[in-house]
Amino acid sequence: MSLMNLYKVFDVQSHFKKKNGILKQIKNSRGWKEYETKDFKGDYTSFISKTNWDFDLDLIPWPYFLTREDYFSFEYFLGREYEIRGKEKKVCGQWYNQYNPHSGSDHPWHNHAHSNSIACVYYVELSDESLVTVLKHPETGEEVIPEVKEGQILTMDANIFHKSPRNFTNTRKTVISFNITIR
C-alpha cells in the first residue's frame, strides 16, 4: 500500500459558510463529556476536551454539516476514490471531538475496526498543522502525516491506526468523525 492509497481528502466547498453554525451547535450541545483513557503504553492519561463519542451519537444528525451540493459531491468522491459506485453506503457512528488550546488533550492510537468501512475526519477547526491526525502505515509502521487542512474530510480504511496529537498549541482543534459502512 503506497502513501497515496493510505488516505484520500475531500474539500468541503461550503465549509466557511457553515463553520460558525457547526461550532455553535457543538457549543450548545447537551450530550457531551470529557473523555479519558490510558494511552496504549500507559505512559499518561489521554483525554479529549469535549466529545459526544459513546454518549449520544444521534445528537446531531448526519449530514447536518454538509450542504446538499457538498453531500452529493462527497457521495461521488467516495464512489470514485473507493470504487464503490452503486453500492449501499450507511453512516455508522458520528461524533465530534474538541481539543482545547494548551490542554494536552489528544486521542491515542486507535482504529475504528469496522470491516468494509471508511473512517472519516472532517476538520472544522485546524489552525495549526501540528495537530493533523497521524496515521500508521499498516505495512511499514511508519507514521504518516496527511496533507489535509481545515475544511477538508480525511478518509481512510477504518482499520488504519491513527491518533490525534497532544494539543499544546494556542489553538483549538475541532473535528467531526464518522464511519461509512459499504454493503
KOLSE-725927 format. One line per field, with one value per residue (C-alpha): x negated, y, z negated. Coordinates in steps of 0.05 Angstrom, whole numbers, plus 32768, in hexadecimal, padded with zeros to 4 digits. Layout:
east	c(X|...);
north	c(Y|...);
up	c(Z|...);
***
This chain:
east	c(8000|7FE1|7FE8|8016|8046|8043|8075|809F|80B4|80F6|8100|8140|8151|8182|8154|814B|8195|81A9|816E|818B|81CE|81AD|8183|81C1|81E5|81AB|81A5|81EF|81F3|8208|81F2|81A6|816F|8124|810A|80CF|80A8|8062|8035|8021|7FDF|7FFE|7FCD|8002|804C|8067|80A5|80D1|80E8|812F|8150|8192|8172|8192|81C6|81FB|81E6|8228|8225|8213|822F|8206|81F6|8209|81C5|81C8|81F1|8219|81E4|81AB|81D1|81DA|8192|817A|81A5|8184|813F|8149|8162|8127|80EF|8105|8124|8166|8197|81DB|81CD|81F6|81D3|81EA|81CE|81C2|81AD|819F|8182|815B|811A|80FD|80B5|80AD|8070|8037|805E|8032|8072|806A|8084|8051|8047|8088|80AE|80F8|80F4|812F|8127|813C|813D|811E|810A|8114|80FA|8116|80E9|8117|80DF|8096|806A|8029|8011|7FED|8032|8042|8056|801A|8023|7FFB|7FE9|8005|7FCA|7F8E|7FA6|7F8E|7FB2|7FD2|7FEC|8021|8022|8064|807E|80BB|80F9|80E5|80FB|80C4|80DA|80B7|80C5|80E5|80B0|8076|805A|8058|8052|805E|801E|801E|8034|8002|800F|8034|806E|80A8|80B2|80F9|810A|8148|813A|8166|8162|8181|8191|8194|81C3);
north	c(8000|8041|8082|809C|8062|8069|80A3|80D0|8119|813B|8187|81A0|81DB|81FA|81F4|823E|824A|8213|8213|8245|8221|81DE|81FA|821A|81D7|81B5|81ED|81E8|819C|817B|8134|813A|8129|812B|80E7|80C8|8089|806E|8070|802B|802C|8046|8081|80B5|80C0|80D7|8102|8125|816A|8163|8129|8108|80C6|808B|80B9|80D0|80C1|80D8|811C|813F|8119|8108|812D|816E|818C|8183|81AC|8184|8192|817C|813E|8128|813B|8111|80D6|80DC|80E2|80A2|807C|8093|808E|804E|802E|8024|8044|8025|8003|8011|8041|804C|807B|8052|807E|80C8|80F5|8134|813E|817F|8187|81C7|81F4|81E6|81AB|8171|8150|811A|80D8|809F|806A|8048|802F|802B|7FE0|7FD9|7FAA|7FC8|800E|8051|807D|80C8|8105|8149|8181|81B8|81DE|81D2|8210|81EB|81B4|8192|817A|8153|810A|80DC|8099|805A|8037|7FF0|7FCE|7FF7|8015|8058|8095|80BC|8103|810E|814D|8168|81AB|81CA|81C1|817D|8136|8103|80BD|807B|8031|802B|7FF8|8028|803D|8088|80BB|8104|8124|8146|818E|81BD|81F2|8235|821C|81ED|81B1|819B|815E|8138|80EF|80BA|8075|8060|8016|7FFB|7FC1);
up	c(8000|8016|7FEF|8026|8019|7FCD|7FCC|7FF7|7FEB|7FFD|8000|7FDF|800B|7FDA|7F9E|7F8E|7F98|7F67|7F35|7F02|7F01|7EF5|7EBC|7E9E|7EA0|7E7E|7E4A|7E39|7E3A|7DFA|7E07|7DFE|7DCD|7DC4|7DD7|7DB2|7DC4|7DBB|7DF7|7E11|7DEC|7DAC|7DAB|7D9D|7D98|7DDA|7DDF|7E11|7DF9|7E13|7E38|7E42|7E55|7E33|7E14|7E44|7E8B|7EA7|7E86|7EC7|7F03|7F41|7F6F|7F4C|7F5A|7FA6|7FD6|8009|803E|8010|7FFC|8045|8055|801A|8031|8076|8057|802E|806B|8095|8062|8041|807F|805C|808D|8089|8046|8009|7FD8|7F91|7F5C|7F1E|7EE5|7EE5|7EAF|7EA4|7E7E|7E66|7E4D|7E26|7E2A|7DF9|7DDD|7DF4|7E0A|7E3F|7E58|7E55|7E8A|7E9E|7ED9|7EE7|7EF4|7F22|7F5E|7FA1|7F82|7F8F|7F54|7F60|7F3B|7F4C|7F35|7F1D|7EF9|7F09|7F05|7EF3|7F21|7EE8|7ED1|7F11|7F05|7F0A|7F2E|7F24|7F65|7F5D|7F80|7F6A|7F28|7F41|7F25|7F5E|7F58|7F8D|7FB6|7F9C|7F83|7F64|7F8F|7FA9|7F99|7F90|7FA4|7F99|7F8F|7F4A|7F34|7F3C|7EF8|7EED|7EB5|7EA6|7E8B|7E47|7E4B|7E2A|7E5F|7E5A|7E84|7E7C|7EAA|7EBA|7EE4|7EF7|7F00|7F1F|7F3E|7F7F|7F88|7FCF|7FDF);
***
